[in-house]
Amino acid sequence: MRMLLIHSDYLEYEVKDKALKNPEPIREEQKKGRLEEVLAAFISVEKVDETNPDEVVKKAVNEIKDVASHIKAKNVFVYPFAHLSSELAKPDVALEILKKIEERLKEGDLNVKRAPFGYYKAFKLSCKGHPLAELSRTIVPSGEAKAE
Ligand SMILES: Nc1ncnc2c1ncn2[C@@H]1O[C@H](CO)[C@@H](NC(=O)[C@@H](N)CO)[C@H]1O
């Protein structure tokens, strides 16, 4: 899994078109979304993650919580983003992993949203620019060497 973490004044998105034949079904109110003072987690789920989804979910949640606590962000946007890897996991596995990350983060005291999966989306972001405002993380299941 590859994550790009951006601390932003806000993140807003608007669903445009389907990017998969069968994207995640969404309600009308999910076609647009916005969070203020947000840690945006742009996530590419990778093929290697399919070997142990639960472990990568746990590691991703820990990383996101750790960064959120350091930058004092209370809002997190989980954003499916298929552009951080050339070895993407299958969509059905990726969606399950992203849903689990959202659920586990919600168990704590963070306010969490997840952008819809399987769509082209317009988005606006306003990176804060401080030293911890732009971070990346690579997460793999134990026992899997990460190809650089
Ligand atoms: N392995 C994977 N990890 C994360 N997201 C993935 C994925 N496989 C499919 N998606 C989702 O389907 C859209 C088309 O690839 C993706 N859409 C996007 O990445 C938008 N930024 C538009 O390009 C994403 O919602």
The ligand as an SDF file (V2000), in Angstrom:
LIG
                    3D

 25 27  0  0  0  0  0  0  0  0999 V2000
   -6.0010   -0.5540   -5.9460 N   0  0  0  0  0  0  0  0  0  0  0  0
   -6.7370    0.5620   -5.8020 C   0  0  0  0  0  0  0  0  0  0  0  0
   -6.4410    1.4250   -4.8090 N   0  0  0  0  0  0  0  0  0  0  0  0
   -7.1620    2.5710   -4.6690 C   0  0  0  0  0  0  0  0  0  0  0  0
   -8.2010    2.9280   -5.4660 N   0  0  0  0  0  0  0  0  0  0  0  0
   -8.5190    2.0790   -6.4740 C   0  0  0  0  0  0  0  0  0  0  0  0
   -7.7960    0.8800   -6.6810 C   0  0  0  0  0  0  0  0  0  0  0  0
   -8.3380    0.2400   -7.7620 N   0  0  0  0  0  0  0  0  0  0  0  0
   -9.3460    1.0130   -8.1860 C   0  0  0  0  0  0  0  0  0  0  0  0
   -9.4840    2.1160   -7.4170 N   0  0  0  0  0  0  0  0  0  0  0  0
  -10.5750    3.0800   -7.5630 C   0  0  0  0  0  0  0  0  0  0  0  0
  -11.1170    2.9720   -8.8720 O   0  0  0  0  0  0  0  0  0  0  0  0
  -10.8320    4.1410   -9.6250 C   0  0  0  0  0  0  0  0  0  0  0  0
  -10.2780    3.7230  -10.9750 C   0  0  0  0  0  0  0  0  0  0  0  0
   -9.0340    3.1120  -10.7960 O   0  0  0  0  0  0  0  0  0  0  0  0
   -9.8940    4.9590   -8.8010 C   0  0  0  0  0  0  0  0  0  0  0  0
  -10.1400    6.3890   -8.9900 N   0  0  0  0  0  0  0  0  0  0  0  0
   -9.1700    7.2670   -8.6980 C   0  0  0  0  0  0  0  0  0  0  0  0
   -8.0550    6.9360   -8.3170 O   0  0  0  0  0  0  0  0  0  0  0  0
   -9.5750    8.7350   -8.8300 C   0  0  0  0  0  0  0  0  0  0  0  0
   -8.5400    9.5770   -8.2160 N   0  0  0  0  0  0  0  0  0  0  0  0
   -9.7310    9.1020  -10.2810 C   0  0  0  0  0  0  0  0  0  0  0  0
   -8.6450    8.7340  -10.9810 O   0  0  0  0  0  0  0  0  0  0  0  0
  -10.2160    4.5350   -7.3820 C   0  0  0  0  0  0  0  0  0  0  0  0
  -11.3740    5.2140   -6.8940 O   0  0  0  0  0  0  0  0  0  0  0  0
  1  2  1  0
  2  3  1  0
  2  7  2  0
  3  4  2  0
  4  5  1  0
  5  6  2  0
  6  7  1  0
  6 10  1  0
  7  8  1  0
  8  9  2  0
  9 10  1  0
 10 11  1  0
 11 12  1  0
 11 24  1  0
 12 13  1  0
 13 14  1  0
 13 16  1  0
 14 15  1  0
 16 17  1  0
 16 24  1  0
 17 18  1  0
 18 19  2  0
 18 20  1  0
 20 21  1  0
 20 22  1  0
 22 23  1  0
 24 25  1  0
M  END
$$$$
